[in-house]
């Protein structure tokens, strides 16, 4: 949610942002509705003051009693009108995207993202590289057929040493983030609609959620939803900021609208697993905290030995709540290209305004916190390990940092 004062004081700025971000909200209509709402609110406050003044005279003044009765009727109608006007404003305001950092590049989709750097040498094979699905089939460690049998297409099993490798990576990543000052959480895997709205997933990504029938609940698409929601309606001690949290959860997404996108293997699925980074910070610290999360992501990939590149995400590839976003794309030899494995977004105060998460300093300073949401690791990185550490016979060498947790160095056919 943007600060409505910006709409009132600088509507042209809001219009420019809406046009650049492809938002269809009529800003002039929204501003006119807001002005009507403000006028009604002023009238309501004036009549309430008059009612309160006359109420003191009611015991001795019959005329005052009659006027108060009439004012109550008028106020009831005006308050109803005010509620309707507020709802109209809020409904339109909810669709306005966040403002953008000055260095967000123009562009329509991920092909227009701006490469910042490439890190790590791509492996050179003297054999035809297999993709992770072919390796998973050969090694018997990924089972999509039975996943579809028990659920539907887009669900899968990690099996045997594949499951051990995945579990080792997720546990290792959590411990590394704890070493870097993050508090570890075990989070609910379902959230209320208000939580999804507050974190910016509603109304923008409503078709991505698996809703639970008969409940005001949906399965989470990321632990960002529950971890950011953790502090809803709270005032945080400014001296405690930044707060750095991490959680590992399954994540559920319908992948609506992804028809035609590359879907072989388990790269684009309905259930996956993710270690997330969340930071609550003061507004002036969010650019630095955004970079901290990026540094963590790069560190994890470097320790795993995965070649990757970092991109500055263009406006057309950024979700409505984002202010600035980095993606990291790992190299997939079997696919022959870089593919996204982590996303890292500075959301400024977009989420905290919706969820009413504020901070207060000892000297009286206060405001809405800024939030950072960044991937740590996902199953996609296990797939990248498989493709980058494959051998001619189809075996996969386990990254050295994970061997103490897997108990083995190689997955053999």
ABEGO torsion letter per residue (X at the ends): XBBAAAAAABAAAAAAAAAAAGBABBAAAAAAAAAAAAAAAAAAAAAAAAAAAAAAAAAABAAAAAAAAAAAAAAAAAAAAAAAAAAAAAAAAAABBBBBBAABBBEABAAABBBABBBEBBBBBABBBBBAAAAAAAAGABBAAAAAAABBBGBBBBBEAAAAAAAAAAAAAAAAAAAAGBBBBBBBABBBAAAAAAAGAOAAAAAABBBBBGBBBBBBABAAAAAAAAABGBBBBAAAOBBBBBBBBBBBBAGBGABGBBABEAABBABBBBBBBBBBBBAAAAAAAAAAAAAAAAAAAAAAGBBBBBBBBBAAABBAABABBBBBBBBBAAAGBBBBABBBBBAEAAAAAAAGBBBBBAAGBBEBBBBBBBBABBAAAAAAAAAAABBAAGBBBBBAAAAAAAGBABBBX
